[in-house]
Every structure is written in structure tokens, then in C-alpha cells.
Amino acid sequence: MWIQLAIIVISAVVSYQMRPKPAKPKPAAFSDFDFPMAEEGTPQYVIFGDCWVEDWMVLAVGNYRTTAIRKKGGKK
């Protein structure tokens, strides 16, 4: 029984060490996003509440951060 347990532990350690290392993903750039922007002269309307709209558009995109958010701990 102890031999089989040792074989399981050794095979788990070896498989953990031999697994492929995943590549780190590159951070998203602003050009990666595809927003349907409004063209000049397109009529704009305002909807209050929930509503399904067939032709939606993005009038503005703001507060896009290019640096990491760093916040110190919550010690008082």
C-alpha cells in the first residue's frame, strides 16, 4: 500500500514539474476594442429605462486606463 501511495505522489510531482508553462497575456490596448462610433450628423436619442434598440452606438468612450490601479492597504 505504501509503495502505491509513494508512486502516486511521485507521479503527481513529476507531472506538475513537466506541465507546459502558460505564456503571460499581453495587456489590452485601446485599438483592440471595436466600438461602433457615431458619425457626424447621426441623429441621437435618449432612452430612459430599459429598452431594446436595434441600432445602438457609442457616443463617447472615456476613463480608459493605461496604468495599473495601485492602492495601499486598508490600515487605519
Secondary structure by P-SEA (a helix, b strand, c coil): caaaaaaaaaaaaaaaaaccccccccccccccccccccccccbbbbbccbbbbcbbbbcccccccccccccccccc
